[in-house]
């Protein structure tokens, strides 16, 4: 016996838009903690591009900004 399938075909997930490109932000500031925290997990890990939808350029800038903020203790390295 074959399993029944839904009549509707599966929808492709819509491609996410880079939030930094949408806001026309060229440089990501390491002091802007609200934007940096949107791209981190609750365990203080940096989210990958496929989750956040950022472009490659802004993902590299974001990584550097988060690491700078961690170095000067604005953001934690790990969450307790």
N, C-alpha and C positions, 0 to 999 in steps of 0.2 A: 504494500500500500504506500502510495506516495503522499507526502505531507502537502497539505493545502497551503498555497501561498496567497499573499494579498494581491489583489488585482492592480493596485497602484505600484508603479515603479518607485524605487527609492530615490529620494531627492539628493542632489549633490549639496554638500555643505557650502554655504556662501563664503567666499574668500574674505577674510578680515582685512580691514583697512588700517594702516599704520596710524596710530593716534597722534604721533609727532608730525607726520607729513600732513595730516588733516588740519592740524593747528598751525602749520607752517613754522614749526620750531626747527631751527638749524642746529643749535648747540643745546645739549641737555645739561642743565645745571645740577651739580652734585648737592646743592643746598635745597633744591626743590623736593623735599621728602615725600610730599603727597603723590607726585607722579612716579617717583622711584618705587614707592610701596605698592603701587598698582601692578608693577611688573615683578613682584616678589611673592613667594608663598608665605603662609603663616609661619613656616619654619625658617624664614629669612633666606630662602634659596632663590636664585634668579630664574624666572620662568623662561622657557625656550620660545623661539620665534613662532613655532607652530601653534602655541597656546595664546600668546599675546597678539599676534598678527603684525608685529613691527617689521619694518623692512630691514635688510641686512645692515645698511649704514647706521640706522638708528639703534639697532640691537648692539652693535659694537660700541657706539657712544654710550648707550645705557649701561653696558657692562663696566666700562671705565668709570662712569659716574657713580655707580653703586659701590665699586671697589674703593674709590676715593672717599666716599661718605663713610664706609666701614673703617677705613684707615684713620680717619679723624674722629671716630666714635659718634657719628650722627646716626648710623644704622648698626644694628647688631650683626655679628658674624653668624651666630646661631640664636635661635629662640629657645628660651628655657621652658 
